[in-house]
Amino acid sequence: MKIHTIPKKMEVTWHEDVKAIVDTWHSYFVTQFQFEQAVLNKGLNHAKANNGIAWIVDSSNAIGAMPKFMIELIDTKVFPAFVENGIKYFITISSGASKMANKTIAQYSEKTHHNGLKLVEAGSLDDAINWLKKNAKI
């Protein structure tokens, strides 16, 4: 189910069967407002209302990089909000992403553990969904 779109940059969807939000990135060149609207307002509110437990970030087709202040925002605001609202698993998909996008993925992924999220790296969206079905308490 589609929740929100930033044209040519990102799409936010809901996967009811695994209680997960999926952010599918095409370009990391987004404004802070666009990011917060997609992730904190639309995505997180939907996850909270539907007992979401996981956040999947599919960057397999992503280009670009997020600025340092956005990585800090993820660390200090986004990840704590995820945990506070019941998100337990943060799953990244990065095979095929550009070198710059992979650097961004590595920077925000390293912030998961001290925020209380379990980081899982998956090869594809199907792999991420299958991992949740086998390992998460849904």
C-alpha positions in Angstrom: 0.0 0.0 0.0 1.5 3.3 -1.1 1.6 5.9 1.7 3.7 8.8 0.3 5.8 9.7 -2.7 8.5 12.3 -3.3 8.6 12.1 -7.1 11.8 10.7 -8.6 13.3 10.5 -5.1 11.5 8.2 -2.8 8.3 6.1 -2.2 7.0 5.0 1.2 4.8 1.9 1.2 3.2 -0.3 3.9 3.5 -4.1 4.0 0.8 -5.4 6.3 1.9 -9.0 6.2 5.1 -8.1 8.0 4.0 -4.9 9.7 6.8 -2.9 7.9 7.3 0.4 6.2 9.4 0.3 3.1 11.2 3.4 1.9 12.3 2.8 -1.7 14.9 5.4 -2.6 15.9 6.6 -6.0 17.8 9.7 -5.0 19.1 10.9 -1.7 19.0 14.5 -2.9 16.0 15.4 -0.7 15.3 18.4 1.5 15.0 18.0 5.3 11.3 19.0 4.9 10.7 16.3 2.3 12.5 13.7 4.4 10.6 14.5 7.6 7.3 14.6 5.8 7.9 11.2 4.2 9.5 9.4 7.2 8.3 11.0 10.4 4.9 12.3 9.4 3.5 9.9 6.8 5.5 6.7 7.4 5.9 6.7 11.1 2.4 7.8 11.8 1.1 4.9 9.6 3.4 2.4 11.3 2.3 3.6 14.7 -1.4 3.3 13.8 -0.9 -0.2 12.4 1.5 -1.7 15.0 4.5 -1.5 12.8 7.6 -3.4 13.9 10.1 -2.9 11.1 11.5 -0.2 8.8 13.0 -1.4 5.5 15.2 1.0 3.5 15.6 -0.2 -0.1 18.5 1.8 -1.6 19.3 -0.7 -4.3 18.6 2.0 -7.0 19.6 5.0 -5.0 22.0 7.7 -6.1 23.5 10.6 -4.2 24.3 11.2 -0.5 22.6 12.8 2.4 24.4 15.7 4.1 25.9 15.2 7.5 23.1 17.1 9.3 20.6 14.7 7.9 22.6 11.7 9.2 22.6 13.5 12.6 18.8 14.0 12.3 18.4 10.3 11.7 20.5 9.5 14.8 19.0 12.0 17.2 15.4 12.3 16.1 14.3 9.6 13.6 15.7 6.4 15.2 14.6 7.4 18.7 11.1 8.1 17.3 11.1 4.7 15.7 11.9 2.9 18.9 9.5 5.0 20.9 6.7 4.0 18.5 7.4 0.2 18.4 9.9 -0.2 15.5 12.3 -2.9 16.5 14.0 -3.8 13.2 15.8 -1.6 10.7 16.6 -3.5 7.5 18.8 -2.1 4.7 19.0 -3.2 1.1 22.0 -1.7 -0.7 23.1 -4.1 -3.5 23.2 -2.1 -6.7 23.3 1.3 -4.9 25.9 3.9 -6.1 29.1 4.3 -4.1 27.9 7.6 -2.7 24.5 6.1 -1.6 26.4 3.2 0.0 28.4 5.6 2.0 25.1 7.2 3.2 23.7 3.8 4.1 26.8 2.9 6.1 26.6 6.3 8.0 23.1 5.9 9.2 23.2 2.2 9.7 26.0 2.5 12.3 23.6 4.6 14.4 21.0 1.8 14.8 22.4 -0.2 17.7 22.9 2.6 20.2 19.4 3.7 19.4 18.0 0.3 20.3 17.2 -1.0 16.8 18.3 -4.4 15.4 20.1 -3.8 12.1 19.6 -6.4 9.4 21.2 -6.2 6.0 19.2 -8.0 3.2 20.0 -8.6 -0.5 16.5 -7.8 -1.7 13.1 -6.7 -0.6 12.0 -10.4 -0.8 14.9 -11.4 1.4 14.0 -8.7 4.0 10.3 -9.8 4.1 11.3 -13.4 4.4 13.7 -12.5 7.2 10.9 -10.8 9.1 8.5 -13.7 8.6 11.1 -16.1 10.0 12.6 -14.0 12.8 10.1 -11.3 14.0 7.2 -11.7 16.3 4.4 -10.5 14.0 
